[in-house]
Amino acid sequence: MSTSRKEIDYALVEEKRPPLYTSMKYWGKKPHNIWNEYIRTYTSKNGFYLDPFTGSAMSAFESFKAGRKCFAFDLNPLSSFIIEVVCSDFDQKKYNETAARIIKEIENDNQYANLFCYRNNCVLHNVKWNGNNIYEVCFVRSDGYRFCDKPNEMDFDSLKTQIDFSGLLYPNKEFRNAISFSATFLKTIGKTYDCLYTNRNLYVLSLLFKKICALSDEIIKKQLLFAFIQTVHLSTKMCVPRSKSAKRDFSTSWGRAAFLSSKKQMEMNPLLLFKNSCWGKQSVESVLLDAKKCFKRKPRIANINETSFNNLSDVDIWYGVVGINSLANYIPSETLDFVLTDPPYGGLIQYLDLSSIWLTWLEIYDKKYSPNYDAEITVNNEKTYDDFSNDFAKALLQIRKALKKDGKLVLTFNNKNLLVWNSFLKAISSAGFSIEKIIHQQNKRSGESNVDDPTGVSASDYYIRCIKRQNLIKTLSAKDTEKVVLETLKEIIIERNEPTPYQVLFNAFLCKISVLGIDLGTMDIDFDKFLNNHKDVVFVVATNDLNRAGDYWWIKGKKFNKNSKKTLSNRVRIYLEELFESKRKYTREDLFSLIFKKFPNEMSPDIESLNALIKEIAYIKNDLWIRRGN
């Protein structure tokens, strides 16, 4: 393992996401530059890095960019598909010609014309529904002009068109019995995957799919299937119209990490969506061009389901559909320098169920994309928190066996439910790891935890660094556990020396209590309830009208002097002034990085408060913070 760098003991600053990572809809994408820094720091140049929950495969590509060899595994077959596409040869001319030909063929299809081109010189872009009623239709004219209109007889007549699906394939399997598919959803949408689409959208998707699968060039076929699956979710009934105030009549999204059915729906033209997935800002073309730019050469990849591992080979990325509890079948003992992964958040996101919207199409193309739901580590209507803890502990044992003696494991995790946290910490201990450091990493953009909790409490991750040494979880009485929790909370507030917002207090508490290794299961670990039980007894609370970080908590009976130089806000303000005295201009990344190093973890100010402090001293111009005149 590398010894030339110091440990990463403070939060890093997330950079703008490049086109390589902006196209594919995948829940909970992580900051690429931060992961790159971790991989560089903890993996030697000739060593191996593992991400057993690789998801969108960002970690595999960042490992390659960092010049490290890696294993990129996931139970989700979609991960393997993404790796194969991004690492494929890109013949841009052939790709463009093939995509354009398919699109032209569908534009000339009689049924498509009747369904989407029934107004003169106009193509139907989207239809907005309220229940079973259409209230707005939007079109694109042949000259590119876009307009919205109230529906008329022509719009209603197009819905009566009889559609011939003969010769077309589409997913019509039933939704499985899982919490992802609620009774309300099934009653509103239907019981099978084809019910996710209106008939005309299903027809266009099926026709597109047939034409792509008929291609003889396997590379182009996969690249266009990648564009296709980026079209699929936006073509469903789960997409909702944006408010009129947003002035985005031609845009929608599948915004929540769940299968939902709203009364208001936005039916988008799949062919127009496919065009945008082929070319443009967040397209497959932009991904493959950026991959060429980011990669010094084409990555050498090998599917470990088809090729046995050889540590002397020149393979850069070993990938495959591998459940973490079968790691030992693929990776020899003490092979890995480093493991950095984003494990399941205790059922917060049902990844395989969500991915089924794409996999149900891909498995028609190739059965290897059929998911194995039974091996998923999660909490659902079949698996409890104890099951999650036991399954995760078994998974960590597999990682421990594959790690070198001085290898390190970093887990990113966040879940507001302390019952899940407790299960998570127990799993780490029972697998023979001890926590060396926990870093609170504030995110620039929302991950899956914040999608689940839009209040912002979870808009961050914890980077939990572990070493191969067991630190047994201490079991205390309920009274003693409560005492430790109270002392920890008071210690955080005293260190900051100012009333502390709920979100900051919660994040700091998790960092500190996790390192102590205490079993929280002996007390009521509903954090909100615990705090409120001690309100006006141990703590006093003040309303926070400045941001969404929650109300301010302070220790009852302790005096607070907001003008004291010892308050965290004033310490940060003084440090900012010193920085701008020595240098007049800073990028956001450089400035935040300096602050996070100076005030790490529980002492780091939240992003909104930090931005407010910087604005007192500097203004922003051309993406630079510049000191004000005085």
Residue pairs with C-beta under 8 A, 6 or more apart in sequence:
1 42
1 43
1 44
1 47
1 337
1 338
1 404
1 406
1 407
1 408
2 40
2 41
2 42
2 43
2 44
2 45
2 337
5 40
5 41
7 41
7 437
7 465
8 37
8 38
8 41
8 439
8 463
8 465
9 437
9 439
9 600
10 439
10 596
10 597
10 600
10 601
10 604
11 439
11 440
11 441
11 442
11 596
11 600
11 601
11 604
12 31
12 33
12 34
12 37
12 441
12 593
12 596
13 34
13 588
13 589
13 592
13 593
13 596
14 31
14 33
14 34
14 443
14 444
14 445
15 31
15 32
15 33
15 589
17 29
17 31
17 32
17 445
18 32
18 290
18 294
19 281
19 282
19 286
19 287
19 289
19 290
20 32
20 61
20 86
20 287
20 290
20 291
20 294
21 29
21 32
21 56
21 58
22 281
22 282
22 286
22 287
23 230
23 277
23 282
23 283
23 284
23 286
23 287
24 56
24 82
24 226
24 230
24 287
25 230
25 233
25 254
26 55
26 56
26 78
27 257
27 349
27 351
27 354
27 448
27 451
28 55
28 342
28 349
28 447
28 448
28 449
29 55
29 56
29 58
29 447
30 58
30 59
30 342
30 412
30 447
30 461
31 441
31 443
31 444
32 58
32 61
32 62
34 441
35 58
35 59
35 62
35 340
36 62
36 65
36 66
38 338
38 340
38 410
38 463
39 49
39 59
39 62
39 63
39 66
39 68
39 70
39 338
39 340
40 66
40 68
42 49
42 337
42 338
42 340
42 408
42 410
43 49
43 63
43 66
43 68
43 337
43 338
44 337
45 67
45 68
46 69
47 68
47 69
47 336
47 337
47 338
48 68
48 69
48 70
48 71
48 311
48 335
48 336
48 337
49 59
49 63
49 68
49 69
49 70
49 71
49 336
49 337
49 338
49 339
49 340
50 70
50 71
50 73
50 331
50 336
50 338
50 339
50 341
50 399
50 402
51 59
51 60
51 63
51 70
51 71
51 72
51 73
51 339
51 340
51 341
52 71
52 73
52 74
52 322
52 324
52 327
52 339
52 341
52 395
52 399
53 73
53 74
53 324
53 341
53 342
53 343
53 344
54 60
54 72
54 73
54 74
54 79
54 319
54 341
55 74
55 76
55 79
55 342
55 351
56 79
56 82
57 72
57 79
57 82
57 83
57 86
57 319
59 70
59 72
59 340
59 341
60 70
60 72
60 83
60 317
60 319
61 86
61 291
61 294
61 295
61 299
63 69
63 70
63 72
63 316
63 317
64 70
64 295
64 299
64 316
64 317
65 294
65 295
69 315
69 316
69 317
69 318
70 316
70 317
70 318
71 304
71 318
71 319
71 330
71 331
71 336
72 79
72 83
72 317
72 318
72 319
73 79
73 304
73 319
73 320
73 321
73 322
73 324
73 327
73 330
74 80
74 321
74 322
75 321
75 322
75 323
75 324
75 352
75 371
75 372
75 375
75 376
76 321
76 351
76 352
76 355
76 359
76 371
77 321
77 359
77 362
77 363
77 368
77 369
77 370
77 371
78 355
78 358
78 359
78 362
78 369
79 319
79 321
80 303
80 319
80 320
80 321
81 222
81 225
81 226
81 362
81 369
82 226
83 301
83 317
83 319
84 222
84 301
85 222
85 223
85 225
85 226
85 284
85 288
86 287
86 288
86 291
87 291
87 298
87 299
87 301
87 317
88 219
88 222
88 223
88 288
89 219
89 298
90 223
90 288
90 289
90 291
90 292
91 219
91 220
92 285
92 288
92 289
94 217
94 220
95 220
95 223
95 224
95 285
95 288
96 279
96 285
98 215
98 217
98 220
98 224
99 224
99 227
99 278
99 279
102 208
102 211
102 212
102 224
103 271
103 274
103 275
103 278
105 211
106 112
106 204
106 207
106 208
106 211
106 271
107 113
107 117
107 271
109 207
111 161
111 163
111 164
111 203
112 203
112 204
112 207
112 271
114 158
114 161
115 124
115 158
115 161
115 163
115 200
115 203
115 204
116 123
116 124
116 158
116 200
116 204
116 269
116 271
117 123
117 124
118 124
118 154
118 155
118 157
118 158
119 139
119 154
121 141
121 142
122 139
122 140
122 141
122 142
123 139
123 140
123 269
123 272
124 137
124 138
124 139
124 158
124 269
125 138
125 139
125 140
125 146
125 250
125 268
125 269
125 272
126 137
126 138
126 249
126 250
126 252
126 266
126 267
126 268
126 269
127 134
127 136
127 137
127 138
127 151
127 155
127 266
127 267
128 134
128 135
128 136
128 137
128 138
128 241
128 264
128 265
128 266
128 267
129 135
129 264
129 265
129 266
129 267
130 263
130 264
131 263
134 151
134 155
134 156
135 150
135 151
136 148
136 149
136 150
136 151
136 241
136 249
137 148
137 149
137 150
137 151
137 155
138 146
138 147
138 148
138 149
138 249
138 250
139 146
139 147
139 148
139 149
140 146
140 272
141 147
146 250
148 249
158 200
161 200
163 199
163 200
163 203
165 202
165 203
165 206
167 210
168 203
168 206
168 207
168 209
168 210
169 206
169 209
169 210
169 364
170 194
170 202
170 205
170 206
170 209
170 361
170 364
171 192
171 193
171 194
171 360
171 361
171 364
172 192
172 193
172 194
173 192
173 193
173 360
174 191
174 192
175 181
175 186
175 191
175 192
175 193
175 259
176 353
176 373
177 381
178 350
178 353
178 373
178 380
178 381
178 382
179 350
179 380
179 381
180 258
180 259
180 350
180 353
180 354
180 380
181 259
181 353
182 259
184 261
185 259
185 260
185 261
188 261
189 195
189 196
189 237
189 259
189 261
193 356
193 357
193 360
194 202
196 236
196 237
196 238
196 357
197 205
197 235
197 236
197 237
198 237
198 267
201 235
201 236
201 267
201 268
201 269
201 270
204 235
204 269
204 270
204 271
205 228
205 231
205 232
205 235
205 270
208 228
208 231
208 270
208 271
208 274
209 228
209 361
209 364
209 365
212 221
212 224
212 225
212 228
213 221
213 225
213 364
213 365
215 221
215 224
223 284
223 288
224 278
224 284
225 362
225 365
226 284
226 287
227 274
227 277
227 278
227 283
227 284
228 274
228 277
228 361
229 358
229 361
229 362
230 277
230 284
231 270
231 273
231 274
231 277
232 357
232 358
232 361
233 239
233 254
233 357
233 358
234 252
234 253
234 254
234 268
234 273
235 268
235 270
235 273
236 254
236 357
237 261
237 265
237 267
238 254
238 259
238 260
238 261
238 262
238 265
239 252
239 253
239 254
239 265
239 266
239 268
240 252
240 255
240 262
240 264
240 265
240 266
241 249
241 252
241 264
241 265
241 266
242 248
242 249
242 251
242 252
252 266
252 268
255 451
256 451
257 349
257 354
257 448
257 451
257 452
258 354
259 353
259 354
276 282
276 283
277 283
277 284
278 284
278 285
279 285
280 286
299 316
299 317
300 314
300 315
300 316
300 317
301 315
301 316
301 317
301 318
301 319
302 313
302 315
302 317
302 318
302 319
303 319
303 320
304 318
304 319
304 320
304 322
304 330
305 320
305 321
305 322
306 320
309 318
309 330
309 331
309 332
311 332
311 335
318 330
320 330
321 368
321 372
322 330
323 372
323 375
324 377
324 395
324 398
324 399
325 375
325 391
325 394
325 395
325 398
326 398
327 395
327 398
327 399
327 401
327 402
328 398
328 401
328 402
331 402
332 402
333 401
333 402
334 401
334 402
334 403
334 404
334 405
334 407
335 402
335 404
336 399
336 402
336 403
336 404
336 407
337 404
337 407
338 407
338 408
338 409
338 410
339 399
339 402
339 403
339 407
339 408
339 409
339 410
340 409
340 410
340 412
341 410
341 411
341 412
342 411
342 412
342 413
342 461
343 377
343 392
343 395
343 411
343 412
343 413
344 351
344 376
344 377
344 378
344 388
344 392
345 413
345 414
345 415
345 420
345 448
345 449
346 378
346 379
346 385
346 388
346 415
346 417
346 420
346 423
346 424
347 378
347 379
347 380
347 383
347 388
347 420
348 415
348 420
348 448
348 449
348 452
349 448
349 452
350 378
350 380
351 376
351 378
352 371
352 373
352 376
353 373
355 371
356 371
359 369
359 370
359 371
362 369
363 369
363 370
377 388
377 391
377 392
377 395
378 388
379 385
379 387
379 388
379 420
383 391
385 419
385 420
385 423
386 423
388 420
388 423
389 423
389 424
389 426
389 427
390 427
392 423
392 424
392 427
393 426
393 427
393 430
393 431
394 431
395 431
396 409
396 427
396 428
396 431
396 432
396 433
397 431
397 432
399 409
399 431
400 409
400 431
400 432
400 433
400 468
403 409
403 468
405 468
407 468
408 436
408 465
408 466
408 467
409 433
409 465
409 466
409 467
410 463
410 464
410 465
410 466
411 428
411 463
411 464
411 466
412 441
412 461
412 462
412 463
412 464
413 421
413 424
413 461
413 462
413 464
414 447
414 449
414 458
414 460
414 461
414 462
415 421
415 424
415 449
415 458
416 449
416 453
416 457
416 458
416 506
416 527
418 520
418 525
418 526
418 527
419 521
419 525
421 510
421 514
421 520
422 519
422 520
422 521
422 525
425 435
425 473
425 514
425 517
426 473
426 519
428 434
428 435
428 464
428 466
429 470
429 471
429 472
429 473
429 517
432 468
432 469
432 470
433 466
433 467
433 468
433 469
433 470
433 471
434 466
434 467
434 469
434 470
434 471
434 517
435 464
435 465
435 466
435 471
435 514
435 515
435 517
436 465
436 466
436 467
437 464
437 465
437 515
438 462
438 463
438 464
438 465
438 510
438 511
438 514
438 515
438 601
439 462
439 463
439 465
439 511
439 600
439 601
440 460
440 462
440 507
440 508
440 510
440 511
440 601
440 602
440 604
441 460
441 461
441 462
441 463
442 459
442 460
442 604
442 606
442 607
443 450
443 459
443 460
443 461
446 459
447 459
447 461
449 458
449 459
449 461
450 456
450 458
450 459
452 458
455 548
455 550
456 503
456 548
456 549
457 502
457 503
457 506
457 550
459 503
460 507
462 507
462 510
462 511
462 514
464 514
471 517
472 517
473 517
473 518
473 519
474 516
474 517
474 518
474 519
475 519
475 522
476 484
476 518
476 519
476 522
477 522
478 522
478 523
481 518
481 519
481 520
481 522
481 523
482 523
482 530
484 513
484 516
484 518
485 509
485 513
485 520
485 523
485 530
486 534
486 538
488 509
488 512
488 513
488 516
489 505
489 509
489 531
489 539
489 553
490 538
490 555
491 512
492 500
492 505
492 508
492 509
492 512
492 602
493 499
493 500
493 505
493 553
493 554
493 555
494 555
495 602
495 603
496 504
496 567
496 568
496 602
496 603
497 564
497 566
497 567
497 568
498 560
498 562
498 567
498 568
498 569
499 542
499 552
499 553
499 554
499 560
500 508
500 552
500 553
500 554
501 544
501 547
501 549
501 550
501 551
501 552
501 553
501 606
502 531
502 544
502 549
502 550
502 551
502 553
503 548
503 549
503 550
503 606
504 549
504 602
504 606
505 550
505 553
506 527
506 550
507 602
508 601
508 602
509 527
511 601
511 602
512 602
513 520
523 530
524 530
531 539
531 553
535 541
536 556
537 556
538 555
538 556
539 553
539 554
539 555
539 556
540 553
540 554
540 555
540 556
541 551
541 552
541 553
541 554
542 551
542 552
542 554
543 551
543 552
544 550
544 551
544 552
546 608
546 609
546 612
547 606
547 608
547 609
548 608
549 606
549 608
549 609
554 560
561 567
563 570
564 570
565 571
565 574
568 599
568 603
568 605
569 605
569 609
569 613
571 599
572 595
572 599
572 605
572 610
572 613
573 613
573 616
573 617
575 595
575 598
575 599
576 595
576 613
576 614
576 617
577 617
579 586
579 591
579 594
580 586
580 617
580 618
580 627
584 626
584 627
585 624
585 625
585 626
585 627
586 594
586 618
586 624
586 625
587 623
587 624
587 625
588 623
588 625
591 614
591 625
592 610
595 604
595 605
595 610
596 604
599 605
605 613
614 625
617 627
617 628
618 625
618 626
618 627
618 628
619 625
619 626
619 628
620 626
